[in-house]
Amino acid sequence: MILSGIKIKEEVESKRITIVPFDETNINPNSYNYTLGDYVKVYKNSVLDAKRKQETEIIEIPDDGLVLEPNKVYLGFTKEVFGSDYYVPIITGRSSTGRLGLFVQITSDLVDIGFKGNLTLQLHATQPVKIYKGMKIGQVTFWKVYGDVNLYNGKYQGSTEPRESEGWRDFI
């Protein structure tokens, strides 16, 4: 069951959902608009090896915007901290963002119950597209869980920036 926008606001007020900072104008009928952080990370290597830790560099998003190029993965992040021990957040791009040819989540739209932190966004442009820090770039929905719950306590818990893949740890 998906929460309505009204219920999301109620659950934020009751502290069962974390959205910080919370802006009531970002509430939709059944979602909340999230905004883009101040910088993105890009991988330094042109070939990414799943068995190896990848080096990244930070690119600040200037006030007049940053043009994303095709065939590159940019790791952005939400300005907001999200989380809940009661609901499962699911993140997507906004339709207006998708209409620009910008994929906000290539995969991993599911945020585990119990996670709290800034969410990493996997940005991919199908053609050059300009982004801006603080722009409304995607939406988060909240879903009720059925069954016993084990709260997330994994490697990305408490993220405060875009996090590169740590899948290489699966090979250790």
N, C-alpha and C positions, 0 to 999 in steps of 0.2 A: 504494500500500500504506500503510495506517494503522499507526502505532506503537502497541503495547500500553502500558499504564501502566508495566509493569516496564521496558520498553525506553526509555520517556521518562525514567525515573529514571536508567537507565544512561547515556543520552546527555547528561543534565544533568551527571552526575558526570564524564564524559569531556570536558565543555566543548563538545560538538557542538550542544547546545541551551542557550540562555540562559533561565533563569527566576530572577529575583532580586526579592524574596526567594523562596526555594524552601521549601515546606512539604510534607513527605512525606505528610501526612494529606490533602492535596488531590488525590492521585493516584486516578484511577478506572481501570476496566479498559482503556480506550483513550483517555483524555483526562486533562486536568489542570484543576481548578477554579480560576478566577481571581477576584480580589476587587476591589471598587469602591474607587476613590480617595476623597479627603476632600472634594471639591467637584465641582460641575458648572458648565458654562457654558451660558448661554441667549443666543439672538440677541435684540438690542434691537428690531429691526424686525419688524412683524407680516407684512409681505410681503418675502420673500427673493428678491433679484434675482441670478440666476446670473452676471451680468456685472459685479457689484460686490462689493468686499470688504465683509463684514458685520461690524458692531460686535457685541461680546458683553459680557456681564457675568458675573462669577463669583458663584455662590451656594455658600457653605460648607454642608456637610451637618452639622447639629447632632448631638450625641450621641444625642438622642432621635428622630432621623430627619428626613427631608424628604419632604413629600407632593408627588409629581409630578402635574401636571394634564394631562388629555387635550388633544389638538390643539396640542401644543407639542413641539419637539425639544429634548431636553436632551443636551448633550455631556458624557459622563462619561469616565473613563479607568481603566485597570487600575492597581492598586497595584504590580503586578509589571512588571518590564521583561522583554520577550520578544524572542527572535530566534534565528536559525539560518542558517548558510551551507550547511547540508546538507539541511534539511527545510523544507517549506512549512507554516506554521501556519495553521489555519482556526479562527476563533472563532465561537461560537454562544452563545445564552443557555442557561441551565439549564432543564430542564422545570419545576422548581418555581417558577422566576421567571416563565416563560410562563403557568403556571396562575394567576398573579396578574394576568394581562393586561398584563404589561410586556414589550415588545419590546426586546431588548438590542442587536440589530444589525438595523437596517432594511435595509441593504445592506452591501456591502464586508466580507464575512466572510473574504475571502482576504487573508492577510498575505504580501507578497512575500518570497521567499527573499533573505536578506541584510539585511532590515530588522532593526533593533535599537532598542527604545525601549518606552515605555509606549503601550498601544493605546488609541485613541479609541473610545468606545462611543456609539452613536446610540440614546439611550433614548427610548422613546415609550410612554406609558401609555394603555390603552384606556379606563380609568376612573381616578379618583384612587387612587394606590398609594404607600405609604410605603417609602422606601429608607433604608439605613443605610451609613455609611462602613465599609469593611472587610467588607461582606457578600459571601458567595459568590454571584456574580451570573451567571457564565457558565462555559463550558468552552473549552479550546483543544485541538485535536488536531494531530498532526504527520504529514505525508505525505511519502513518498519521491518524489524527482524523477527523471524519466527524460529523458535528453538533455543537451546542453550547457547550462550555466547562466551567465547574466549576473546578478550580484548587484545587488540594489536599492540605489540611491544617489539617491533622489528627494527631493522637497520635505518629506516627513514623517519622513525619517530622523532618528533620535536624539530623537524626541518625548519630552518630560518632563511633558506636561500634555494635556488634551483639545485637539485642534486643530480649529478651524473650517475650513470648506471653503475651499480655495484654487483652486477650479475657475474663478474669475474670471480667473486667470492664462492660461487657455486662450484667452481672447478678446483678449489683448494682441498 
